[in-house]
Amino acid sequence: MAVTSDNLARNRPLTRTLGTSLRAESFPEGRELIGRVIANYRLVEVLGRGGSGAVYLAERADQQFSGKAAVKVIDRTALFDLGLRFRAERQILATLNHPNIARLLDAGETEDGQPYLVMEYVEGQSLDRYCDERRLDLTQRLRLFIEICAAVQYAHQNLIIHRDIKPANVLITADGAPKLLDFGIAKLLHTGVDLGRTAELTRMNDRVLTPEYASPEQITGGAITTASDVYSLGVVLYRLLTGLRPYDLPDSSNQLELERAICVIDAPRPSAAVHRAMHAPRSPAAPDFAENAALRRLTPEKLRRRLIGDLDAIVMRALRKEPEHRYSSVERLVADIRAHLSNEPVQARQGNWIYFTQRFVRRHTVAVAASAGFLVFLAGVAIVMSIQRQNIAAALEQAMHDRERAEKVSQFMLNIFSAADPFTNFGREPTARILLDQAARDIQNDLTQQPDVRARLLEAIGRSYRRMGQPDRAVVYLQEALEIKRKDTHEAAGVASIVTELAIALREEGRIDESDRYFSEAQAISARLQEDRSEAHAELLVDLARLEKVRGHTPQALEYAAQALELMRALKGPSEPAIGAILAEMANIMVWADDLAGAERAAREAVEIYQSVPDHHPDRVMADYVLGDILFYRGRIDDAAVLFERALAAQRRLYGSVNNTVADTLASLAQVRIAQNKFTDASELISEALEAHRASQSTAYLKIGYLQTMLATLWMKKSRFAEAEQLLRDTLDLYAQHVPPDHQYVASSEHYLGEAYLAQRKFAAASEVLGAAAQRWTRAGAPAWRSARSASALGEALYELGRMEEAEQHLVSSYRELRAEVAADSESKRVARERITRFYEATGERGKLEALLRETRG
């Protein structure tokens, strides 16, 4: 019989290749025929073993040509009970010649009277495994199912009922062609041989079947017809579409319970079974159904909706308990599936009234046709005229609405630009900020605008304030816009854009929990609008990544960014500027995760993509900035300086000097100057960046605190420790009001405050703040070396306080951590070594020091 490589992997020999209820329990049995030649085929391996005999893998023995076959040999002990059925199987297979049915190559009896069949050897996978491993969608599964049905229909046309159709008896070859196997228990309705004996044999073996796929009449011993195969095909189709069984019984249920379910209980509709699986409690026995749906390239909810209607009706028609109420033939089943795929009416969904109407029309064809034609004409004219009147009225109403809205917007813009009139501003040149403030005042004072006009203007003003570094003001306008839009239930997309913009503004203001809530709402709206494959959804994922980065959750941030990158590449291709923007953001996140090599690769790819846009394109400038930032962290200071200087010059032209983006680049260039030991230049750059935030009334507290911390470290290099201490304490006060407590920026400011205390010999204060910093680094999910750096300083403070045992523990463990971590900066490693060296020299334990240095050398 036909056998596959999949059979060998699963060790299910006869159920896979023959489809009978025989089970292979002892593979060594039957090996006595290995090496024997039967019908020019040498038996080389036992593929399966059952109660009636064995199936062997065989190769051509005459060397006329190379080839493999599956040879089934009946045991002498089974000849009395199964020999007649075996000969019937041989007659059945000899009758069939179809490309989707495994072929009979030869048959006969061995010299000692053992019947055998030589079958085509099929290498492939079972139907269900093939579909799942390749994640075929529903349409692909249905088209493959149609090919299988063609093989079954061919057998029916040759008066043969298979009676054991199941996924294990359908093998899919490497080129995707299905092969129907195992006619070992098929029913031969008509042959030219001894019909009486064959019919008798059929009755004797009616119960040789696979109950899970058997029809009710097979279970009860009723008459077996082609409708029995239709039922089995219905079960197979149910499994292909849902991955579930029609009759969901516990694993502990016995054969009797399964058979009772098949004969008595109606299977749930496929969509209902999916819905139940979606909401079932998760357990090892019932895992998350999402993976099952993903194998069909759908979410569980989309799979459920796809099944409702046609596919539910088709499957349930095939699974009717009464044979006469199923499809009358496999051909009718296939016709309904083809109709579904072609978006045509499906016969299974027609009710009884349609049936009686069709009968009436057939009896009175001429009269009905004439009457119906006239009625249809009148109804058509009435419907068309009604629709046209409604369309005209709607178009007029929309035109009036659009005209009024355009006039309102035009008047609003005229009022804004009047600020540039010399008779209004007395010669002063208005800035973008002045115009924006004027627009904000006008919209607050004028309450006569249409709601949708007002909402759009408020959203635009809020977005502008956010981009100018005033997220607190942005939130006020965006919340009012959202309140207006929520009353308009017809514009969910408009609500989504405002919700997302508001979430971004709250994030930039440092109101992280509120931002998270609005981002969650934006995700819910996106799912409701089915936008999970849109550019808007990709941009939402990027914003979620930025939120997680701010919260210090870099793994989650990277996951969101990777999802956005994959989606945007699928939508836009590999070289669109939108791809570059996501890559630049990923590079930023990778820096936080200390994956500097990965960050540089992503940043360089972004820069390469932006070669196709103008030099002063904001995103191209930002890509240069990001790459410069990474090169700085990798110690390539001069290369970073060139990129920062180029980015700063472009940003000044784009945004002017009073801008948050310009302030960020000033801060990064200041870091470069510090690394170049140009402390005066660095101090000026930091001061200019802070002034830009103050002048724009910025509420970007994270960035402001970061700049203040950097300025404090610069003062410490100039031994201005008292001033640095005060600035760092002010920074921590700022963070306490606006930033989540376990943020890496907070830990960084605490660390440097501890160093300032150490320098002033305030050891008790230093030990307290450095201990807090070491713990906060860990809670914030920062790389371990950052916590070790603070622990090293803590060891120094404890040593000065005379707490020698604790000091040694912190100094040794932190030195080991810093020495082993490649990402740790060389300055931190140097300071940690000096501290542990000073400690052991002071305590006279030079031997311990030398042992530690040997241990960490290399």
N, C-alpha and C positions, 0 to 999 in steps of 0.2 A: 504494500500500500504506500501511497505518497507520504514522505517523511521530510522534515525540515531540520536545519541546524538549530532552529528555535526549540524543536522537540528535545534535542540533546541537552540544551542548556537547562530546560525546566524538568527533565526526567519525568515527563508525562507521556510515555510512548504510545499506548494504545488509545487513550482518550484523545491524544493530539492527532494521531494519524488515522485511526479507524473510527473514532467517534462512538464506540460501544461503551457499555457499562463495565467492561472488563478492566481490571486494574493490574498494573505491573508491580508486583511486590517482591520478586526475586529475580534480578537480572542474571545471575549465574546460570539459571535454568535455560536450556536451549543452546548453550554454547557448544554442544556436541556436534552441531552442524557447521560450525565455523570452518572455513576452508573448502567446504563441499561445493561442487559446481552443479547448479540447477539451471537448465535452459540457457546454457552458455554464460551464466552469471555465477561468479564465485562469491560466496557469502563471506563477508569480512568483519562484520560487527553486528551485535544484537542491538537493534534500535528500541525494541519494546517486547514486553512479554505479558500475555493475558491467559485467561482460563482455557482458550481454545487453541492457542499456539503462540508463535513468535513472529516478529517482523524483523527482517535483517536488512542491513545496508549491503548492497552487492555491487560488484564491478564486472565489466565484461571480461570473460576468461579466454575468449578466442583471439583477442588482440586485433580483431578486424577494425575496430574503432574503439576509442575510449568512451566510457559512459558509466553512469551510476544508475542504480535502480533500487526500489524497495521490494523485497520479496517476502510475501506472507505465506507461512507454512503451517498447516493444521497438524496438531499432535495426533498420533494414532489413537490415544485414549479418548479423544474428543470426536472421532469420526462418526460414531453412532449418533451423538446428540446434535453436532453442529455441521457435519459434513454436507448435509442437504442444503442448509442455509448458505454454506460457503460456495456451493456450486451455483446457487441462485445469485449470489453476489457476482460471481464470474460472468453469468449470463447478463446481469444488469450492466456491468462495466463494458462488456463487449458491445452492448447496444449504444453506448454513449460515445460521441466524438465531438467535443466542444472545446474551444481554446481555454475556457475557464473551468474545465473539469479535468482532474488528473486522469491521464490515459492509462488503459490496460495495454501492456506490451506483450504479455504472453501468459499462458495458463496451462495447467496439466497436472500430472501426478508423478511423484518420484518413483523410482524402481520398487520401493517397498510400500507403495500405495498411499503416500501422503499427498493430499491435494496442495497445490501452491498457486499463487498469483504473482506475476511480475508486473509491478506498477512503476509509473513515472516517478522519479525522485524529485521532489520539489524543495528547493532551498528558499526559505523565506521566513516570515514572521506571522504569528496569528493575527487575525483581523484587529482585535482590540489593542494589542501591543503595538502594532504598526501605526495605527491612528494616533495613539497617545504619544509615542516617542517622537513622531513628526509634528505633533500639535496641529493636526488637521482641523480646520474650522468646520462648521456644520455643513456648509455647501459642499466642501470636498468630501466629507463623510457620506453625504447623500449620493453624490455621483459615484463613489466607490460601491455603495450599497446597490445602486441600480445595476452595475456590472454583475454583482453576485446574483441578483434576482434574475438576470438574463440566463445564467447557468441553471438556476432552479427551474425557470420556465421551460428551458430546453429539455430538462429531464421529464417534466410533466408532459410535454408534447410527445415524448417517447414512452408515455404511460408508466413512468417511474416516480414514486414518491420517496423522497430522501429519508424523512422521519427522524433525523438527528442533526438538524442544522443548528450550529452554534459557532461562536467565534473561533474555537479551537479547531473546527473542521473547515475553516476558510483561511488559507495561507496566502500572504501577499508576497510576491517575488520582489527582487531588487528593483525591477523596472516598474513596480506598482501594479502589476496584473494580478487579480485574485484567482485562486485555484480552489475549487470546491472538492473536498475529499470525503472519503469514508461513506461508501454506499453499502456498508456491511450489514445494516439492518433495514435497507431500503425495501419498499414493497413493490414487487413486480406485478403490475396490473394485467399485463398481457404479454405473452411470448409465444414462440412457436414450439416450446418444449412442454413438458408434462405440467399442464396448468393446475390440475387437481393437486398434485403433490406440492407444488409451489404455494398454492393458496393455503394448504394445510400447514405448511411450514410457517407462513406469515402469521397465521393464528397462534401457532405455538410460541412464537417469539415476539408477540406484540409488546411485551413488557420490557424488551431489551432497548433501553432509551436513556436519555439524560433528563431527569425530571425537571430541572430548572428551566429547560427550553422546550419541554414537551407540552402538547396541547391537552386540554381537558379530556378529549375523547381517547387520547393515548393513555392517559392515566387510568381512566375508568374501563378501558378495554372496548370502547365503542368502535364504530366504523371509521377506518382511516382513509381520508381522501386528500386531494391536493390542498384543501383548506387547512389540514394539519400543518403542512409546510408553511402556509401563509402565517399561521399563528407563531411558529418558531421564528420566522423572519421578523414578525412584530416584536418579539422579545429581543432579538439581536439589534433591531433598530432602536428600541428603548435604551439598551445599554450603550449603543454608539452615541446617541444624542445626549444622554444625561450622565453616563458613567455609573448609574444606579441600577439596582434590580427592581423589577416590577413588584415582586413580593418580598418585602423587607422583613425577614424573620430573624430572630436571634441566632447566633452561631450554635447555640445549644439545642436548637430545634431539630426534631428527627425527620426522617423521610416522610412519615405519615402526615406531619403538620404541613410540610411543603406541598404535598399532593392535595391536602384539603384546601390550602390557600389557592392553588391553581384552579381547582374545580368549583370553589364556592365564592371566594373573595374577589371583588373587582379590583384590579390594579389601579392605583392613583394615576391621574393624568401626569405625563412627564413634567409639565410646568409645576403641578402641585407637589410632586416628589422633590423637585429642585428647591421649591420654597421651603419645604419641611427640612431638607438637608441644610439650607442656609441658616436656619434658626435652631438647629439641633445643638445641644451642648457638646463642646469639643472634648474628645477623649481619645486614647490610643485606638479604640475600636471605631470611633467616628471622628476622623481628623477634619481639619478645616476644609470646607467644600470649595474654598476659593481656588485651591490648586487644581481641583477637578475641572472647574470652569476654565481656568487658565489653559488647560490642555486643549481646549476648544477655542482659544484666543478670545475669550469673553470674560466679563465679570459675572459673578453669580446672578445678579439682578438682570443683566442684559441677556444671559442665557435663559432665564425664566421668561422674560418678555418675548424672546425669539420663539420659544416653544408654544406660547399661547396661540390658539387659533388653528391654523392648518396642521402643524406638526402634531399637536395634541390629538386632533381629530383623526389623522391618518394612523397614528400608532394605536389609538383606542379602537378604531375600526378593525385593525388586524388582530387585536387581542380579545375580540368578543368571545364569550364562552360558547355561544351557539355557532357551529360551523356555517350555517346558512346565513348568518348575519355578518360574517366577515367578508372581505373582498372575495368575489367569486373566482378570482384567479390571481396569480402573481402579476400578470400583465396589467390588471386593473390597479393593483397596488403601485406598480411602477408609474402608471399613467397619472395617478394623483401626486406622486412625488415630483414628476416632471412638471405638472401643472403648478405646483407650489414654487418650484425653481423658476418658472416663467411668469410668476405673478398672475396666474390665471385661476379661475374658480376651481375649488377642490371638491370632488364629488362626495367625499366623506362628510362634508359640512352641510350637505343639503338635508332639510327636514322632511317630514311626511307631507306637508302641504305642497312642497315642490313636486313630490312624487305624484300626488293626485292631480295637480295642475297639469303636469306633463301628460298624464293619461287623458285628461279631458281635451287638451289641445289636439292630441292625436286623433280623437274621435270626431272633432269638429274643426278640422284644420282650416278650411276655407273661411267659414264664418268668423272664427276667432281671429284669424289673420287680418281680415278686413276691418273688424271692429277695433282690434288692438292697434292697428296702424293709424286709424283716425284719432283714437284717444291719445295715443302717443304723440301725434302731431300737435293736437290741441294743448296737451300738457307741456310739451316742449316749448311751444310759443309762449305760454303763460310763464313758464319758469325763466326763459330767456329775458322776457320783458321785465319780470320782477327783479332779476339779478342786475339787469342794466340800470334800472331805477335806483337800486340800492348802491351800486357802484358809483353812479353819477353823484348821488347825494353825499356819499362818503368822500369822493374826490373833491367836491366843492367845499365840504367842511374842512378837509385837510389843507386845501389850498388857502382858505381863509386863515386857518390856524398858522400855517407856515408864513403867510404874509405878515400877520400880526407879530409873529416871533421875530422875523427878519427885521421889521421896523424897530422893535424894542432893542434888539442887539445893536442895530446900526446907531440908534440914538444913544445907547449906552457907550459905544465906542467913540462917538463924536464927543461926548462929554469928557471922556478920558483924555483924548488927544487934544482937547482944548487947553489942557495944561501946558502945551507947548506954544500956545499963542503968546507973543510978546506983550499983548495988551492985558493978558491974564496973569502971567508970571513975571512981568516987568523985566524981561531980558534974561532971567535966570534959566539956564538949560536944565530941563528936568531929567532926572535919572530914571532908570527902569524902576527903582524902588519908589520914587515919588509917584510915578504913574500907577504902580500897583496899589500904593496906599490910597490914592485918589479913587481908584476903582473900588476898593474895599469900602470906603466911606459912602460912595454913591449907591452901591447895592444895598448897604444897610439902611440907608435913608429912603430908598424908593421901594415901597412894598406893593407896587402896582403891576410888577412883571408877572407874566404867566408862570405857573409853578415850574414847568420844565425848563423855561428860559432861566429862571432864577437859580434852579439847581445846577444847571450847566455852568453858569457864571461863577457861582460859589465854588464849585469843584475846581474850575480853572484857577481862581484866585488862591484857593487852598493849596493846589499843587505848586503854584508859583512861589508862595511863601515857603513851602517845604524845600524847594530847590534853592531858595536863597538862604537857607540855613536857619529858618525860623519855624521849626515844626510846631511850637506851642501856638502860634497864631494860625498856622495851617489847620490845626485840629479844630479850632472854633468854626471856621468856614466849612470844612468838610463835614462836620457833624450836622450842621444846619442843612447842607445839601442832601445828606443821607436821610434826614428826617422828612424832607420833601419827597424824595424819590421813593421812600418806603410806602407812601400813600398811593403811588402809581404802580399797581400790580402788573401792568403790562410791560414794564421795562426792567426785567430781572437783570439783563446784561448791564444796564446803566447802574443799577444798584451794586452789582459786583465790582465795577470799576471804582466807585466811590469807596466801597468797603475796603478794597485793597489799598487805595491811596491813603485812607485814614489809618489803616494798620501800619503802613510804612511811616507815616508822620509820628504816630505814637511810639514806634520803635526808635526813631531818631530822637524823640524827646526823652527816651529812657523809661517810658511807661510800658515795660515789657509784658506784664500780665495782660493789660488791656489790648496791647498789640496782638498777642497770641489769640485772644478771643475773636478779634476781628478777622485775623487770618483764617481761623477755623471756619468762620462764617463764609469767607470768600471761597474756601475749599468746598463747602457744602453747596453753595450756589453753582460753582463750576460743575460739580457732579450732577446737580439737578438739570443744568442746561446741556449736559453731556458734552462738555468741552474738554474732556481729558485728553484729546488728541489735537488741541489747538495751540497756536502761538501764545494766546492769553494764558493758557494753563502753564505753559513752559515758563513764562515770565513770573507767574505766581510761585512756581517752585523755586525760582531764583530768589525771590523775596523771602520765602520761607527759609532758604539756606542762610540768607543774611541775618534773619532773626535768630536762628540757632547759633550762628557765629557770635552774635552779640551776647547771647546767653552763655557762651562758653561751651556749647555742645558741638564740638567740631565733627565728630563722626556722623551725627545726624545732618549737620550742615552739608558735609560732603555727599551724603546720600541724596539729599534733595537736589544739589547741584548736578550730580551725575544723571539723575532722572531728567532734569531739564535739558541737559546736553544731548542725551539720547533722543528725546522727543523733538528738539529743535533741529537736530541733524536729519531726522526722518522727514520733517516738514519742509526744511529749507535747503538741504544739501550740506556738504561739508565746508563750504568756503564763504558763507554769508556773514556779514558783520554781526548779526545777532548771535552767531556761534562764538565769535571772538569775545563778545561781552560776557558770555557765560564762562568761557575759558579763563578770562581775567579774574572773574569772581572766584572760580575754583582755585586759581593760583593763590589768591588772598587767603582762602580758607586753609590751604595746604601749609602756608607759612605758619598759621596758628597751630597746626598739627605737627610742626617741625619736619615736614616732608619737603625740604628745600629743593631736592632734585626734581621731585614731581612738580613742584610749584614752578620751577624754571621751565620745564618742558611745556606746561600749560600756557605760561606767559609768552614764551617764544612762538607757540602756535597761534596765539591771539595776535601778536605783532605781525606775523606773516599774513594772516587773514586781512588785517587792516591796511596792508600795502595797496589795496585796491581803492581806498577812499582818500579824500584830500588830506593834506598834512595836518590841518587844523581841525579835523573832525574830532569832537569831544571824546568819542570812544577810542579813537586812535591815540590821542594824547594820553588817555587814562591807561591804555595798554602799555605805553612806554613807561609810565609812572610805576605800574605794577612790576614790570620787569626790573626796573631800577631798584625798587624796594627789595626784591629777591636777591639781586646781585650784591646789594649791600650786606644782607644777612649772610651771604656766602663768602664774604670777605673781599669781594672785588670792588673796592671802594671807588677807584677812579672811574671804572666803567659805569658804576651807579651814578656818580656825580654828573657825567655827561648826559645821561638820560633824564635826571631830575632837572638839570638846568634847561634842557630842551623843553621838557614838559611845562616848567614854570613860565618860560617865555610865551609859549602858546596859550596857556591858561590865562595869563594877564590880558592877552589880546581878546580872548573869548569872554571872560567874566569880569574884568577889571580887578582891582586890588582887594576890594572888600567882598570876599567870597570864601565860603568854607572849603571849596576844592583847592583854591589857591593856598589857603592856610595849611591844608594837609601836605601839599608839596613843599611848602616852606619848612614844615616840621621835618620832613624826610631829608631835605637838603641840609638842615641843621645837624642831623645825625651824621651825615657825611663829613661835615666840617669838624665835628667833634672827633671823629675817627682820624681826621687829617691833622688833629691838634690845633685847629684854627678856632679857638674857643671864643674869641671876640666876634668873629663872623657868625658863629653858631648862635651866640646870645642875641645878636641883632635879628637873625632870622626867626628865632622863637618869639621874640618880642613883637615882631611884625605880624606873625601868625596870630598871636593872642589879641593884638589890636584889631585885626580883621574880624575876629569873632565878636569883640566888643562893639565895633562900629556897626556890624550887621545885627546887633542884639541877638546873637546866636544863642540857641538853647541846646546846642550839641555838646552836652556836658561831658560825655566820654572823651571827645576830642580835646575839649578845654582842659580837662583833668590830665590827659596824656601830655599835653604841651607843658603844663605846670610841673608835672613830675620830671619831664626832660630838663626843664630850666633849673629845677632844684638839683639834679645830678650834675649839671654844668657848674652850678655855684659850689657844689661840694668839691669839684676838681680844683676850684680856686680857693678852697679852705674857708668858704663863707657858710660854715655849718649852721650857725644860728638862723641865718636867713633861709637856708634850705629847709631847716626843720619847720619853720613857720609856714612856708609855702606848701610843704607836704601835708601839714596838719589841715591847712585850708582846703587842700585838694581832697583829703579824706572826708571832710565835712561836706564838700560838694557831692562826692559820691554817695554819702550816706542818705542824701535827700533825693537823688535822682537815678541811682544805678543799683541793680540787684546786688545783695551783699556778697555773694560768692562769685564775683567777677574777677577775671585775671588782672584787670587794671587796678582794682582795689588792692589785690595782693602785691602788685608791683609797687604801688605807692607805700604800702606798709613796709616792704623790704627796704626801700631806700630811706624811709624815716628811721628804721632801725639802724641802718648804717650811719645816719647822721647822729643818732644818739651815741653810738659807739665812739665816733670821732670826738664827741664832747665828753666822753667818759661817763655818760649817764647809763650805767650798765643795767640797772633794774628796769628802767623804761625800755631799754633796748631789748632785754630778754622777753618782756611782755609782748611787744609789738612784733618781734621777729618770730616768736612762737605762733602768734596768730597768723602771720604771713605764710609760714610753712604749711599750716593746716589748711589755709584758704586756697593755696595753690592746688593742693590735692583735691579739695571739694570742687574746685572749678574745672577739674579734668585737664589741668595743664600737664605738659611733659614732666616726668619725675625730676629731671635735673633742676628745674626752677625751684621746686620745694627744697631740694638738696642745697641749693645756693643760699636760701634763707636759713636752713639748718646749720650751715657752716658758720654764718654770722652769729647765730644763736649760741653755738659752741664757744665762740670767742667771748660773748657776754657772760656766759655761765662760768668760764674760766676766770674772768676778772672778778666774779662774785664769789669765787672759792668753791664752787660746786664742781669739783674736779671729775667725779665719776660721770656725771651727766655731760659735762663738757667733752670729755674724751669720746663718749658714745656718739654725740652729734658730729664732732669734728672728723672722726674716722669714717662713719657711715656716709656722710655727705661727700668726703673726698673720694671714696670709692665710687659713689654714684656719678659724680661729675667726671671722674677720670675715665669711666667706662662709656659715658654717653658722647657719641660723636657730635650730636647737635649742640652740645653745651659750648658756650663761647670760651675762647682761650683765656680771657681776663678772669672769668669766674674760676676756672681751673687753677690759674696761677695763685689767686688769692687764697683758695682753699688749701693749696699745698703750703703756702707761707704760714697759714694759721696752725695747721697740724704740726709743722716743723717747729714753730715757736713754742707750742704747747709741750712737746716731748723734750725739747732742749731745756725748757724751764723746769720740768719735773725730773730731769736727769735720766730719762728713759730712751736714750739714743738707740738702743737695740730694737725697741718696738718700732721706732721710726724707720730704721733701715729695713726691717721685715715688711713693713707696710709698703714702702717704696718699691721693694723687690716684687711684692705681690701684684702691684698695679702697673709695673713697668711693662711696656709693650702693649 
